[in-house]
Amino acid sequence: MDTKNPIDVRIIVEGASDVESISKAMRNIALGAEYHITISSIIPTTSSEIAKRAVSGADIVLIATDVDAPGRELAEKFQKVLKDEVGHIERVKLPFGHDVEYIDPYLIQNEIKNAIIRSGLTAIANIQVFRELEDKLSEYKENIKYLSKENKELKTKDENSSIKYQEAIELNDKLNQESEALKNKCNDLKNEFTAIKSEYKEIQDKELFEVFYINDLWKEAFDEELEDYEQIYFISNEFKPENIVVGQNRIVALSKNDAVDWLKIIRTVLIFYDSKIEDLKEEFDKGKI
């Protein structure tokens, strides 16, 4: 198991109500266990100076603002101010005019997960920096070989040039130290790249839920308008299908096919037991079942 510290993610939002939205959405996500990531703080502010102090030392900062023009402008301001303060910055777009009570937490979950994935991909793209360091290391090695050869020639030609010889030795030692430091840095970068590559593969292998509007899927699958959402909610609550969540005119599933299959089952139930559904709902409302 990796004993390195988890990746520190901090989220900046516009106000206190957005803190509630983000906290509610992330309540059931185990980012630490799945991705070795921890969301250490959610910061409600529009102040650049407060944001600077609050995100200092973070690996990744997510700026969660509305998709409207003011939200976009605030996100752009924070990105300019914080770009040199943290490891990486990503934007998270919140639905315009969102209401804390009714916002779908899965939408925010997906936005945050996608932002973290984009951060990982950007880090992988920075492998070019690692290659440049390797080129510099090779250049330093050639310099060391050249200086070592020059040292030997100077020693052979003039044994009395002890001062110059000592200076050359000291320079050689310094270059050896720099070379060793670069080797260690390259090894660290290799380890980080391996860790990021492993985390990215884990992210690719994870099954992510998708959200669909019930009415759209119903019309697409059966070529008819949906007349009663409550019956769908009632049947879903009664049978509690695995990996299916229904509510607020939406259905959440691992795939579109899974969502359509569940709607087909509901439609079959409605066709054969339509006369009993209302009775069951009435019994349920009275608390008898």
Buried (B, 14 or more C-beta within 10 A) or exposed (E): EEEEEBBBBBBBBBEEBBBBBBEBBBEEBEBEEEBBBBBBBBBBBBEEEEBBEBBEEBBBBBBBBBBEEEBBEBBEBBBEBBEEBBBBBBBBBBBEEBEEEEBBBBBBBBBBBBBBBBBBEBBEEEBEEBEEBBEBBEEBBEBBEEBBEEBEEBBEEEEEEEEEBEEBBEBBEEBBEBBEEBBEBBEEBEEBBEBBBEBBEEBEEEEEBBBBEBEEBBEEBEEEEBEEBEBBBBBBEEEEBEEBBBBEBBBBBBBBEBBBBBBEBBBEBBEEEEEEBEEBBEEEEEEEE
